[in-house]
Amino acid sequence: MDKQKRIPLYQALLKHTAQKPISFHVPGHKNGKVLPEQAKNQFQQLLQLDVTELSGLDDLHAPQGAIKEAEDLLAELYQVQKSFFLVNGSTVGNLAMILAAVKEDEMVLVQRNCHKSVLNALKLAKAHPVFLEPEFNQEWGVSTGVSLETVKEAVYRFPEVKAIILTYPNYYGMVYDLGALINHAHLHNIPVLVDEAHGPHFILGNPFPASAVELGADIVVQSAHKTLPALTMGSFLHINSSRIKSTKVKEFLQILQSSSPSYLIMASLDLVRSYLAQYNQKDVQYLIKQISEFKEQLNEIQSIEVLSFPNSDGDLLRVTIQSKCHLSGFDLQQRLEKAGIYTELADPENVLFVIPLLKNNRQFPLNEALMKIKSALGDIPAAPKKLDFQLSPERITELAIGYKQMLSCENEEVPIIESAGRVCAEMVIPYPPGIPLLLTGERVTEQKLRQLIRLIESGARFQGGDALDRGMICIFKTE
Ligand SMILES: Cc1ncc(COP(=O)(O)O)c(C=O)c1O
């Protein structure tokens, strides 16, 4: 583990800066010396490290020096065959792993509640997705993971599939028996690609759920920036088997990632890998204590309840509160924002807090936050609520119009309330979490329509669906 204390890329950058180099290269801010006046104080120091592929600083697309060493240390920590630094989020990791695994017209099983980047990758590949409906937790009001039965049935019906693409954990930190799904897929020699955007810290083991890497997934993508103290967009991709060639993944990463990757992001990935590797039992105990006290105090507020993970298995860093009053999750979130508390996400029932991976005795203003939360939500009377969700009866579905066919289809706008039975011509994505409610090429069912109306009425924000605020939705003309 001593080796994991090394931070080769960060050190290479410090060594470069120590020479007080005069820059006649890109970027144009010249090590932070030339900056718009307003940004000088904030940016100057940090931008000394925002350099480019100079001597001694290696090259992300052909690593041989400090970046190679940093990526090798990452692979060693996760005990995988190969790891890549990503500078464009899990988004680029999902695109690269899927494009490497699936070609035009090939079938692939996909967990339906996936991030839009997974669907964009399938569209780019012109693949033929078969969607697996996840289970639904009635108490939380959210979709979780796919059941083994669904995977078994899908593999039986579509034995020719080239891969299974799963998301683990869900946005709320909920997990499922991923190991059983992977084992079943591997029995049929089907590679399993896992979007573990929210779980890079699971490698720490208990009290965190098992990590997709340990469970044997073939490729795993993780947003280091979501739960580790990394810069936004900093992410990892791990190759954990030979079922899909790592050279193919590398080829797509070279196509999709910038030829000028950010050294700040890469250095922060090097630093958080070392941070994670040195996270010890004392840190874990401190974190557990901080979070349980936070939850206990939250539970004293009558208008909300802190949700517990089914079977106590879920991500410790995620704290979900559910409305127990007349307000929606979106309303609660707005009240919190007025009090200076900014949360990760709201849905019609819940608000999600993401807690940092604190090291022992590291301060984070949880008590100050509690005071503000109590003053924002404390005076709202409790009101009994009955959550009642309609579930999709179909476990396995396909697009009504495939990615190739839709290229020659025309669109039109129709009133949302008249869209049931038609085929959607855009992705309608409540954001966050960025999981499409409706897919391009998917038929609008009565149940999806009700869900959409419920979200609009409760104040959700959307990406795609530009006409929603005019009460319209874009659908395909054909049929
Ligand atoms: C499950 C999941 N996958 C992938 C992504 C994309 O990650 P990134 O923002 O790192 O590109 C997100 C982002 O929220 C996500 O929730």
The ligand as an SDF file (V2000), in Angstrom:
LIG
                    3D

 16 16  0  0  0  0  0  0  0  0999 V2000
  -25.6910    6.6270  -13.6270 C   0  0  0  0  0  0  0  0  0  0  0  0
  -24.9170    7.6880  -14.3280 C   0  0  0  0  0  0  0  0  0  0  0  0
  -24.0880    7.3450  -15.3230 N   0  0  0  0  0  0  0  0  0  0  0  0
  -23.3500    8.2510  -15.9710 C   0  0  0  0  0  0  0  0  0  0  0  0
  -23.4360    9.5860  -15.6590 C   0  0  0  0  0  0  0  0  0  0  0  0
  -22.5890   10.5650  -16.4010 C   0  0  0  0  0  0  0  0  0  0  0  0
  -21.5240   10.8890  -15.5870 O   0  0  0  0  0  0  0  0  0  0  0  0
  -20.5860   12.1450  -15.8150 P   0  0  0  0  0  0  0  0  0  0  0  0
  -21.3210   13.3230  -15.2820 O   0  0  0  0  0  0  0  0  0  0  0  0
  -19.3800   11.7940  -15.0230 O   0  0  0  0  0  0  0  0  0  0  0  0
  -20.3180   12.2560  -17.2630 O   0  0  0  0  0  0  0  0  0  0  0  0
  -24.2940   10.0140  -14.6320 C   0  0  0  0  0  0  0  0  0  0  0  0
  -24.3890   11.4240  -14.2820 C   0  0  0  0  0  0  0  0  0  0  0  0
  -25.1520   11.8420  -13.4740 O   0  0  0  0  0  0  0  0  0  0  0  0
  -25.0550    9.0300  -13.9530 C   0  0  0  0  0  0  0  0  0  0  0  0
  -25.8960    9.3690  -12.9690 O   0  0  0  0  0  0  0  0  0  0  0  0
  1  2  1  0
  2  3  1  0
  2 15  2  0
  3  4  2  0
  4  5  1  0
  5  6  1  0
  5 12  2  0
  6  7  1  0
  7  8  1  0
  8  9  2  0
  8 10  1  0
  8 11  1  0
 12 13  1  0
 12 15  1  0
 13 14  2  0
 15 16  1  0
M  END
$$$$
